[in-house]
Amino acid sequence: MVRVFVPEDGRNADNFGALVAAIPPEHLTLADQVLEIAHSGTNTASS
């Protein structure tokens, strides 16, 4: 899987790249894990 980020018209691609680069890798990993759980329909929360 590849994620491609494309800036909107009129936006500076370098600025967008800097914003994406500033996201801590741990946050990206957590977001990816959450998306996988959401797509699989798995509920890992215990009652």
Secondary structure, DSSP 8 states (H G I E B T S, - for coil): --------TT--HHHHHHHHHTS-HHHHHHHHHHHHHHHHT------
